[in-house]
Amino acid sequence: MQSKILFFVFILFAFFISSECVAQKKNKDKRFEIGAIVKVGNFEYKVNSYNFEKSIGNDFYSKTADGVYLIINLTIKNVSKESRTLDGSMFYLYDSRGTKFEYSTEGATALELVTDKTMFLKDFHPNIPTEGQIVFEVPSADDHYLLQVTGGFWSGKQANIQIK
């Protein structure tokens, strides 16, 4: 009898793990459009808009990109039950050739001084949508880009949002 219970528990555990992996793979392979609400781990993401700029800043501090800055405006909501901190490492950008771009701290610093709306090291309290911007430096405004978002530190979950 005890071995049947252990077997049943093992089967339930295996089913749960496999269904979680299938759901995660579907989210990872799917490309969401701008305006879609994308739930990944502890967060919901919605890309509102994007624009390209050669320079970011004001009279006090500015940065000029070697390429161009891609500034993505998005709304993020923490759907967990505790505050979470967002970090630039939770976002990656890929071009049409699969080249990976990391969050631009230089561009974000210049933008923070102008708008105070960047997402770098921002605390997100539960169930409060927050709008802000993330910055990447890319070679050209003419390419197509894919934003990869994650569910938070150690979540292992991710999704892709088509930017252009």
C-alpha positions as a Markdown table, in Angstrom:
| # | Residue | x | y | z |
|---|---|---|---|---|
| 1 | Met | 0.0 | 0.0 | 0.0 |
| 2 | Gln | 2.8 | 2.4 | 0.9 |
| 3 | Ser | 4.6 | 1.8 | -2.4 |
| 4 | Lys | 1.3 | 2.5 | -4.3 |
| 5 | Ile | 1.0 | 5.9 | -2.6 |
| 6 | Leu | 4.7 | 6.7 | -3.3 |
| 7 | Phe | 4.2 | 5.7 | -6.9 |
| 8 | Phe | 1.0 | 7.9 | -7.1 |
| 9 | Val | 2.9 | 10.9 | -5.6 |
| 10 | Phe | 5.8 | 10.4 | -8.0 |
| 11 | Ile | 3.4 | 10.3 | -11.0 |
| 12 | Leu | 1.7 | 13.5 | -9.8 |
| 13 | Phe | 5.0 | 15.2 | -9.3 |
| 14 | Ala | 6.2 | 14.1 | -12.8 |
| 15 | Phe | 3.0 | 15.4 | -14.4 |
| 16 | Phe | 3.3 | 18.8 | -12.6 |
| 17 | Ile | 6.9 | 19.2 | -13.7 |
| 18 | Ser | 6.3 | 18.2 | -17.3 |
| 19 | Ser | 3.2 | 20.4 | -17.7 |
| 20 | Glu | 5.2 | 23.4 | -16.2 |
| 21 | Cys | 8.0 | 22.8 | -18.7 |
| 22 | Val | 5.6 | 22.6 | -21.6 |
| 23 | Ala | 3.9 | 25.8 | -20.5 |
| 24 | Gln | 7.3 | 27.5 | -20.1 |
| 25 | Lys | 8.5 | 26.3 | -23.5 |
| 26 | Lys | 5.3 | 27.6 | -25.2 |
| 27 | Asn | 5.8 | 31.0 | -23.6 |
| 28 | Lys | 9.5 | 31.0 | -24.6 |
| 29 | Asp | 8.9 | 30.1 | -28.2 |
| 30 | Lys | 5.9 | 32.4 | -28.7 |
| 31 | Arg | 6.5 | 36.0 | -29.9 |
| 32 | Phe | 4.1 | 38.4 | -28.3 |
| 33 | Glu | 3.1 | 41.7 | -30.0 |
| 34 | Ile | 3.4 | 45.2 | -28.7 |
| 35 | Gly | 0.5 | 46.0 | -26.4 |
| 36 | Ala | 0.0 | 42.3 | -25.2 |
| 37 | Ile | 0.2 | 41.6 | -21.5 |
| 38 | Val | 2.8 | 38.9 | -21.0 |
| 39 | Lys | 2.9 | 37.1 | -17.7 |
| 40 | Val | 6.3 | 35.6 | -16.9 |
| 41 | Gly | 7.1 | 34.3 | -13.4 |
| 42 | Asn | 6.6 | 37.1 | -10.9 |
| 43 | Phe | 5.9 | 39.9 | -13.4 |
| 44 | Glu | 3.5 | 41.0 | -16.1 |
| 45 | Tyr | 5.0 | 43.0 | -18.9 |
| 46 | Lys | 3.3 | 45.2 | -21.5 |
| 47 | Val | 5.4 | 47.0 | -24.1 |
| 48 | Asn | 3.6 | 50.3 | -24.8 |
| 49 | Ser | 5.9 | 51.8 | -27.5 |
| 50 | Tyr | 9.5 | 52.3 | -28.6 |
| 51 | Asn | 11.6 | 54.9 | -30.3 |
| 52 | Phe | 15.2 | 55.3 | -31.5 |
| 53 | Glu | 17.5 | 58.2 | -30.5 |
| 54 | Lys | 21.0 | 59.0 | -31.4 |
| 55 | Ser | 21.6 | 60.9 | -28.1 |
| 56 | Ile | 19.9 | 60.9 | -24.7 |
| 57 | Gly | 20.3 | 63.5 | -22.0 |
| 58 | Asn | 20.1 | 67.2 | -21.1 |
| 59 | Asp | 22.5 | 70.1 | -20.6 |
| 60 | Phe | 23.9 | 68.6 | -17.4 |
| 61 | Tyr | 24.7 | 65.1 | -18.7 |
| 62 | Ser | 24.2 | 63.4 | -22.1 |
| 63 | Lys | 25.3 | 60.3 | -24.0 |
| 64 | Thr | 25.6 | 59.8 | -27.7 |
| 65 | Ala | 25.4 | 56.2 | -29.0 |
| 66 | Asp | 27.9 | 54.8 | -31.4 |
| 67 | Gly | 24.9 | 53.2 | -33.0 |
| 68 | Val | 21.5 | 54.3 | -31.8 |
| 69 | Tyr | 19.6 | 53.9 | -28.6 |
| 70 | Leu | 16.4 | 51.9 | -28.6 |
| 71 | Ile | 14.2 | 53.2 | -25.8 |
| 72 | Ile | 11.4 | 50.8 | -24.9 |
| 73 | Asn | 8.4 | 52.2 | -22.9 |
| 74 | Leu | 6.7 | 49.4 | -20.9 |
| 75 | Thr | 4.4 | 48.8 | -18.0 |
| 76 | Ile | 5.4 | 46.2 | -15.5 |
| 77 | Lys | 3.3 | 44.7 | -12.7 |
| 78 | Asn | 4.7 | 42.5 | -9.9 |
| 79 | Val | 2.1 | 39.7 | -9.5 |
| 80 | Ser | 3.8 | 38.1 | -6.5 |
| 81 | Lys | 3.0 | 38.7 | -2.9 |
| 82 | Glu | 6.2 | 40.5 | -2.0 |
| 83 | Ser | 8.2 | 43.4 | -3.4 |
| 84 | Arg | 10.7 | 42.6 | -6.1 |
| 85 | Thr | 13.6 | 44.5 | -7.6 |
| 86 | Leu | 14.1 | 44.8 | -11.3 |
| 87 | Asp | 17.5 | 44.7 | -12.8 |
| 88 | Gly | 18.8 | 45.3 | -16.3 |
| 89 | Ser | 19.9 | 41.6 | -16.5 |
| 90 | Met | 16.2 | 40.6 | -16.7 |
| 91 | Phe | 16.1 | 42.1 | -20.2 |
| 92 | Tyr | 17.9 | 41.1 | -23.4 |
| 93 | Leu | 17.4 | 42.2 | -26.9 |
| 94 | Tyr | 18.0 | 40.2 | -30.1 |
| 95 | Asp | 18.3 | 41.4 | -33.6 |
| 96 | Ser | 17.2 | 39.5 | -36.8 |
| 97 | Arg | 20.6 | 37.7 | -36.9 |
| 98 | Gly | 20.3 | 36.5 | -33.3 |
| 99 | Thr | 22.9 | 39.0 | -31.9 |
| 100 | Lys | 22.3 | 39.6 | -28.2 |
| 101 | Phe | 22.3 | 43.1 | -26.7 |
| 102 | Glu | 22.4 | 43.9 | -23.0 |
| 103 | Tyr | 20.7 | 46.7 | -21.2 |
| 104 | Ser | 22.6 | 50.0 | -21.7 |
| 105 | Thr | 23.5 | 51.4 | -18.3 |
| 106 | Glu | 25.1 | 54.5 | -19.9 |
| 107 | Gly | 21.9 | 55.2 | -21.9 |
| 108 | Ala | 19.7 | 54.5 | -18.8 |
| 109 | Thr | 21.8 | 56.9 | -16.7 |
| 110 | Ala | 21.3 | 59.7 | -19.2 |
| 111 | Leu | 17.6 | 58.9 | -19.5 |
| 112 | Glu | 17.2 | 58.8 | -15.7 |
| 113 | Leu | 18.5 | 62.3 | -15.4 |
| 114 | Val | 16.0 | 63.5 | -18.0 |
| 115 | Thr | 12.8 | 61.6 | -17.2 |
| 116 | Asp | 13.3 | 59.7 | -13.9 |
| 117 | Lys | 11.4 | 56.8 | -15.5 |
| 118 | Thr | 14.0 | 54.1 | -16.0 |
| 119 | Met | 13.5 | 50.6 | -14.6 |
| 120 | Phe | 17.1 | 50.0 | -13.4 |
| 121 | Leu | 17.1 | 48.7 | -9.8 |
| 122 | Lys | 13.5 | 49.8 | -9.2 |
| 123 | Asp | 11.5 | 48.2 | -6.5 |
| 124 | Phe | 8.1 | 46.9 | -7.6 |
| 125 | His | 5.5 | 46.4 | -5.0 |
| 126 | Pro | 2.8 | 43.8 | -5.5 |
| 127 | Asn | -0.1 | 44.5 | -7.9 |
| 128 | Ile | 0.9 | 48.1 | -8.7 |
| 129 | Pro | 1.5 | 48.6 | -12.4 |
| 130 | Thr | 4.5 | 50.9 | -13.1 |
| 131 | Glu | 5.4 | 52.5 | -16.4 |
| 132 | Gly | 8.9 | 53.2 | -17.3 |
| 133 | Gln | 11.7 | 52.8 | -19.9 |
| 134 | Ile | 14.6 | 50.5 | -20.7 |
| 135 | Val | 17.4 | 51.4 | -23.0 |
| 136 | Phe | 19.5 | 49.3 | -25.4 |
| 137 | Glu | 22.3 | 50.5 | -27.7 |
| 138 | Val | 21.9 | 48.8 | -31.2 |
| 139 | Pro | 23.6 | 49.2 | -34.5 |
| 140 | Ser | 20.7 | 50.4 | -36.5 |
| 141 | Ala | 17.0 | 51.5 | -36.4 |
| 142 | Asp | 16.4 | 49.6 | -39.6 |
| 143 | Asp | 16.6 | 46.1 | -38.1 |
| 144 | His | 13.9 | 44.0 | -36.4 |
| 145 | Tyr | 14.3 | 43.4 | -32.6 |
| 146 | Leu | 13.0 | 40.9 | -30.1 |
| 147 | Leu | 12.9 | 41.8 | -26.4 |
| 148 | Gln | 13.4 | 38.9 | -24.0 |
| 149 | Val | 11.9 | 39.4 | -20.6 |
| 150 | Thr | 12.3 | 37.1 | -17.6 |
| 151 | Gly | 10.2 | 36.2 | -14.5 |
| 152 | Gly | 12.7 | 37.4 | -12.0 |
| 153 | Phe | 15.9 | 36.2 | -10.4 |
| 154 | Trp | 16.2 | 32.4 | -10.4 |
| 155 | Ser | 12.8 | 31.9 | -12.1 |
| 156 | Gly | 14.2 | 30.5 | -15.3 |
| 157 | Lys | 11.1 | 31.7 | -17.1 |
| 158 | Gln | 11.2 | 34.0 | -20.1 |
| 159 | Ala | 9.1 | 35.3 | -23.0 |
| 160 | Asn | 9.8 | 37.2 | -26.2 |
| 161 | Ile | 8.1 | 40.4 | -27.4 |
| 162 | Gln | 8.5 | 41.5 | -31.0 |
| 163 | Ile | 9.6 | 45.2 | -31.0 |
| 164 | Lys | 9.9 | 46.0 | -34.7 |
